[in-house]
């Protein structure tokens, strides 16, 4: 196991990290790595499991803008970003943004490279589940014909170019990801817990993927339309137009808009709007330290109670608790 891990290390961690510990647990192995760059702090740890499944989790702060390079093993990588922002490319594609509280998946052919770009002072907190095609098809029995687009081609063993697509972060995904950051003294129990949580994330991810008639490729024109609607919601989240108004502006039916938007952004229109509002609310609480009532008004809620309920469901903590915690750290 140790030789296998060392030989494939950079499929799990960037080239600029060093191994500080290897701990076999049965057929699995924990890898502890730390960033080498000047001023960088934190860690990126990995649990390599059998049958083509592994999980990595990171809590890293970077003092300056930088790029990190990975080798590509050809696996599907399901990425849950808990905090921080970055962009991902293969060097040829326009960088794709990865935001906090998002779920995305990356597909690249074996032997390609992944470049991740971070800004100055950004703190990344994330969990990545890596699944080989053999694991998904042979171990789990997933059917390529059930899915369309890049995912369907991948499962059908048709080499894919760089493809990054969104799945939408669910509360269940957040809860599963949080377990990776909660230490457990018993390494055998920790292995079992994290393997179960990794499989939970895979399950929730595929539950979000469209199937059947809704799984086909989104035409560039429709993708551009969905992106324009998303940009409109980004700007008008305090007083958003109705779905009917958005559809009329886009020149499509409500059902067409709803279906296309979900296929492109991995979330319904209402889910996307909620995510935008909650992201702005979190920023206001942390940066401006505004009262909850004012934050609610700033992000489009008439009643603070409704806002607090939505915030707690989205983040798993009350806005007041976030404000108290942030003030305590200042």
C-alpha positions as CSV (number, residue, x, y, z in Angstrom):
1,X,0.0,0.0,0.0
2,X,2.8,2.5,0.9
3,X,4.5,2.1,-2.5
4,X,1.2,2.5,-4.3
5,X,0.5,5.6,-2.3
6,X,3.9,7.2,-2.9
7,X,3.8,6.4,-6.7
8,X,0.4,8.0,-7.1
9,X,0.8,10.8,-4.5
10,X,0.4,13.7,-6.8
11,X,-3.0,12.5,-8.0
12,X,-4.1,13.1,-4.4
13,X,-2.1,16.3,-3.4
14,X,-0.3,19.1,-5.3
15,X,3.4,18.8,-6.2
16,X,4.3,21.4,-3.5
17,X,3.2,19.3,-0.6
18,X,5.3,16.9,1.4
19,X,4.3,13.7,3.1
20,X,4.7,13.8,6.9
21,X,2.9,10.5,7.7
22,X,1.6,7.3,6.3
23,X,-0.7,5.1,8.5
24,X,-2.1,1.9,7.1
25,X,-5.4,0.8,8.5
26,X,-6.3,-2.6,7.1
27,X,-6.5,-2.3,3.3
28,X,-6.7,1.5,3.5
29,X,-4.1,4.1,4.3
30,X,-4.1,7.6,5.8
31,X,-1.7,10.0,4.2
32,X,-0.8,13.2,6.0
33,X,0.7,16.0,3.9
34,X,1.7,19.6,4.6
35,X,2.3,22.6,2.3
36,X,5.9,23.5,1.7
37,X,5.5,27.0,0.3
38,X,6.8,29.9,2.4
39,X,4.2,31.2,4.8
40,X,1.6,28.5,3.9
41,X,-0.1,26.9,6.8
42,X,-2.6,24.0,7.3
43,X,-2.8,20.5,6.0
44,X,-4.2,18.3,3.3
45,X,-4.9,14.7,4.4
46,X,-6.1,11.7,2.4
47,X,-7.7,8.4,3.1
48,X,-6.9,5.9,0.2
49,X,-9.5,3.1,0.2
50,X,-9.6,0.0,-1.9
51,X,-11.6,-0.4,-5.2
52,X,-10.8,3.0,-6.6
53,X,-12.2,5.3,-3.9
54,X,-10.3,7.9,-1.9
55,X,-11.1,11.0,0.1
56,X,-8.9,14.1,0.7
57,X,-9.7,17.0,3.0
58,X,-7.9,20.3,3.3
59,X,-7.7,23.3,5.6
60,X,-5.0,25.5,4.1
61,X,-4.2,29.3,4.2
62,X,-2.1,30.8,1.4
63,X,-0.2,34.1,2.1
64,X,0.0,35.0,-1.6
65,X,-1.7,34.3,-4.9
66,X,-0.4,31.0,-6.3
67,X,-1.1,28.0,-8.6
68,X,-1.1,24.4,-7.5
69,X,-0.5,21.6,-10.0
70,X,-1.9,18.0,-9.8
71,X,-1.4,14.9,-11.9
72,X,-4.6,13.5,-13.3
73,X,-5.4,9.8,-12.7
74,X,-8.5,9.8,-14.9
75,X,-10.8,9.6,-11.8
76,X,-14.0,11.6,-11.2
77,X,-13.3,14.1,-8.5
78,X,-16.3,15.3,-6.5
79,X,-15.3,18.5,-4.7
80,X,-17.2,20.1,-1.8
81,X,-15.9,23.6,-1.0
82,X,-16.7,24.6,2.5
83,X,-14.8,27.9,2.5
84,X,-12.6,29.9,0.2
85,X,-12.5,30.6,-3.5
86,X,-10.3,29.3,-6.4
87,X,-10.5,28.6,-10.1
88,X,-9.6,25.4,-11.9
89,X,-8.2,24.9,-15.4
90,X,-6.0,22.5,-17.4
91,X,-4.0,25.3,-18.8
92,X,-6.0,25.5,-22.0
93,X,-9.6,26.0,-20.7
94,X,-10.7,29.3,-19.3
95,X,-10.5,29.0,-15.5
96,X,-13.8,27.8,-13.9
97,X,-14.6,29.4,-10.5
98,X,-15.1,27.2,-7.4
99,X,-17.0,29.1,-4.7
100,X,-17.6,28.5,-1.0
101,X,-20.5,26.2,-0.2
102,X,-20.5,24.6,-3.6
103,X,-20.3,21.1,-5.0
104,X,-18.5,20.6,-8.3
105,X,-17.1,17.6,-10.2
106,X,-14.0,17.4,-12.4
107,X,-13.4,15.0,-15.2
108,X,-10.1,14.9,-17.0
109,X,-8.3,12.2,-19.1
110,X,-5.5,10.3,-17.4
111,X,-2.2,12.0,-17.8
112,X,-3.7,15.5,-18.2
113,X,-2.9,18.2,-15.6
114,X,-5.0,20.2,-13.2
115,X,-4.1,23.7,-12.2
116,X,-5.9,25.4,-9.3
117,X,-5.5,29.1,-8.8
118,X,-5.8,30.7,-5.4
119,X,-5.9,34.4,-4.3
120,X,-3.8,36.1,-1.7
121,X,-4.6,35.3,1.9
122,X,-7.4,32.9,1.0
123,X,-8.3,30.0,3.3
124,X,-9.4,26.9,1.6
125,X,-11.5,24.3,3.5
126,X,-12.7,21.4,1.3
127,X,-13.3,17.7,0.8
128,X,-12.7,15.9,-2.4
129,X,-13.9,12.4,-3.2
130,X,-12.0,10.6,-6.0
131,X,-13.7,7.7,-7.8
132,X,-12.2,5.7,-10.6
133,X,-14.4,4.6,-13.5
134,X,-13.9,0.9,-12.4
135,X,-15.2,1.8,-8.9
136,X,-18.3,3.5,-10.3
137,X,-19.1,0.9,-13.0
138,X,-17.8,-2.4,-11.6
139,X,-18.1,-1.8,-7.9
140,X,-21.3,0.3,-7.8
141,X,-22.9,-0.9,-11.1
142,X,-23.7,2.6,-12.4
143,X,-25.1,2.5,-16.0
144,X,-23.6,4.9,-18.5
145,X,-26.9,5.0,-20.4
146,X,-28.6,6.5,-17.4
147,X,-26.6,9.7,-17.6
148,X,-25.9,12.1,-20.4
149,X,-23.1,14.5,-21.4
150,X,-19.5,14.2,-20.1
151,X,-20.6,12.0,-17.2
152,X,-22.3,9.5,-19.4
153,X,-19.3,9.4,-21.8
154,X,-17.0,8.9,-18.9
155,X,-18.9,5.9,-17.5
156,X,-19.0,4.5,-21.1
157,X,-15.2,4.6,-21.1
158,X,-15.1,7.3,-23.8
159,X,-12.2,9.6,-23.0
160,X,-13.3,13.0,-22.0
161,X,-11.7,16.4,-22.3
162,X,-11.6,18.8,-19.3
163,X,-15.1,19.0,-17.9
164,X,-16.2,20.8,-14.7
165,X,-19.9,20.7,-13.8
166,X,-22.0,21.7,-10.7
167,X,-24.1,19.4,-8.6
168,X,-25.4,21.8,-6.0
169,X,-24.4,21.7,-2.3
170,X,-27.0,20.0,-0.1
171,X,-27.3,20.0,3.6
172,X,-26.6,16.3,3.7
173,X,-23.4,16.8,1.7
174,X,-22.3,19.6,4.2
175,X,-22.9,17.3,7.2
176,X,-21.0,14.4,5.6
177,X,-18.1,16.7,4.7
178,X,-17.9,18.2,8.2
179,X,-17.1,14.7,9.6
180,X,-13.6,14.8,7.9
181,X,-12.6,17.7,10.2
182,X,-13.7,16.1,13.4
183,X,-10.8,14.1,14.9
184,X,-11.3,10.6,16.3
185,X,-8.7,8.9,18.4
186,X,-9.5,5.4,17.2
187,X,-8.0,5.2,13.7
188,X,-10.1,2.0,12.8
189,X,-13.3,3.7,13.8
190,X,-12.2,6.9,11.9
191,X,-11.5,4.9,8.8
192,X,-15.0,3.3,8.9
193,X,-16.6,6.7,9.6
194,X,-14.8,8.5,6.8
195,X,-15.4,5.7,4.3
196,X,-19.1,5.8,5.1
197,X,-19.1,9.6,4.7
198,X,-17.2,9.4,1.4
199,X,-19.8,6.9,0.1
200,X,-22.6,9.2,1.3
201,X,-21.2,12.1,-0.7
202,X,-20.9,9.9,-3.8
203,X,-24.6,8.8,-3.3
204,X,-25.8,12.4,-2.9
205,X,-23.8,13.6,-5.8
206,X,-25.3,11.0,-8.2
207,X,-28.8,11.7,-6.8
208,X,-28.3,15.3,-8.0
209,X,-27.2,14.3,-11.5
210,X,-30.0,14.4,-14.2
211,X,-31.0,11.2,-15.7
212,X,-33.2,10.0,-18.7
213,X,-34.5,12.7,-21.0
214,X,-33.1,15.5,-18.8
215,X,-29.5,14.1,-18.9
216,X,-28.6,15.3,-22.4
217,X,-26.1,18.0,-23.3
218,X,-27.2,21.6,-22.8
219,X,-26.8,23.6,-26.0
220,X,-24.5,26.5,-25.8
221,X,-27.4,28.9,-26.5
222,X,-29.3,27.5,-23.6
223,X,-26.3,27.5,-21.3
224,X,-25.7,31.2,-22.1
225,X,-29.4,31.9,-21.4
226,X,-29.1,30.2,-18.0
227,X,-25.9,32.1,-17.2
228,X,-27.7,35.4,-18.0
229,X,-30.5,34.6,-15.7
230,X,-28.0,33.7,-12.9
231,X,-26.2,37.0,-13.4
232,X,-29.6,38.8,-13.2
233,X,-30.3,37.0,-9.9
234,X,-26.8,37.9,-8.6
235,X,-27.6,41.5,-9.2
236,X,-31.3,41.6,-8.2
237,X,-31.3,39.2,-5.2
238,X,-32.8,41.8,-2.9
239,X,-35.9,42.2,-5.0
240,X,-35.8,39.5,-7.6
241,X,-38.2,39.2,-10.6
242,X,-40.7,36.3,-10.6
243,X,-39.9,33.1,-12.5
244,X,-42.5,34.2,-15.1
245,X,-40.7,37.6,-15.5
246,X,-37.4,35.8,-15.9
247,X,-38.8,33.4,-18.5
248,X,-40.4,36.3,-20.4
249,X,-37.1,38.2,-20.4
250,X,-35.3,35.1,-21.6
251,X,-37.9,34.4,-24.3
252,X,-38.7,30.9,-23.1
253,X,-41.4,29.1,-21.2
254,X,-41.2,28.8,-17.4
255,X,-40.7,25.0,-17.7
256,X,-37.9,25.4,-20.2
257,X,-36.2,28.0,-18.1
258,X,-36.5,25.9,-14.9
259,X,-35.3,22.7,-16.6
260,X,-32.3,24.4,-18.3
261,X,-31.3,26.4,-15.3
262,X,-31.2,23.3,-13.1
263,X,-29.2,21.4,-15.7
264,X,-26.6,24.2,-16.0
265,X,-26.3,25.4,-12.4
266,X,-27.2,22.2,-10.5
267,X,-29.9,24.1,-8.5
268,X,-33.4,25.3,-9.0
269,X,-34.0,29.1,-9.4
270,X,-35.2,29.4,-5.8
271,X,-32.2,27.3,-4.5
272,X,-29.8,29.5,-6.5
273,X,-31.4,32.7,-5.2
274,X,-31.3,31.4,-1.6
275,X,-27.6,30.6,-2.0
276,X,-26.9,34.1,-3.3
277,X,-28.8,35.7,-0.4
278,X,-27.1,33.5,2.2
279,X,-23.6,34.2,0.8
280,X,-24.2,38.0,1.0
281,X,-25.7,37.6,4.4
282,X,-22.6,35.8,5.7
283,X,-20.4,38.4,4.2
284,X,-22.3,41.2,5.9
285,X,-22.3,39.4,9.3
286,X,-18.6,38.8,9.2
287,X,-17.4,42.1,7.6
288,X,-19.9,44.7,8.5
289,X,-21.1,43.2,11.8
290,X,-24.6,44.4,11.2
291,X,-27.6,43.4,13.4
292,X,-29.5,40.4,12.2
293,X,-32.6,42.5,11.5
294,X,-30.6,44.8,9.2
295,X,-28.8,41.9,7.5
296,X,-32.3,40.4,6.8
297,X,-33.4,43.6,5.2
298,X,-30.2,44.0,3.2
299,X,-30.6,40.5,1.5
300,X,-34.3,40.9,0.7
301,X,-36.2,39.5,3.8
302,X,-39.0,41.5,5.3
303,X,-39.0,39.6,8.6
304,X,-35.8,38.8,10.6
305,X,-37.4,35.5,11.8
306,X,-37.8,34.1,8.3
307,X,-34.3,35.1,7.5
308,X,-32.8,33.5,10.6
309,X,-34.7,30.3,9.9
310,X,-33.4,30.2,6.3
311,X,-29.9,31.0,7.4
312,X,-29.9,28.2,10.0
313,X,-31.2,25.7,7.5
314,X,-28.6,26.7,5.0
315,X,-25.5,26.9,7.2
316,X,-26.5,24.8,10.2
317,X,-25.9,27.7,12.6
318,X,-27.8,30.8,13.5
319,X,-26.7,34.2,12.1
320,X,-26.4,35.5,15.7
321,X,-24.0,32.7,16.6
322,X,-21.9,33.5,13.5
323,X,-21.7,37.1,14.6
324,X,-20.7,36.2,18.2
325,X,-18.0,33.8,17.0
326,X,-16.6,36.2,14.5
327,X,-16.4,39.0,17.1
328,X,-14.6,36.7,19.5
329,X,-11.9,36.0,16.9
330,X,-11.3,39.6,16.0
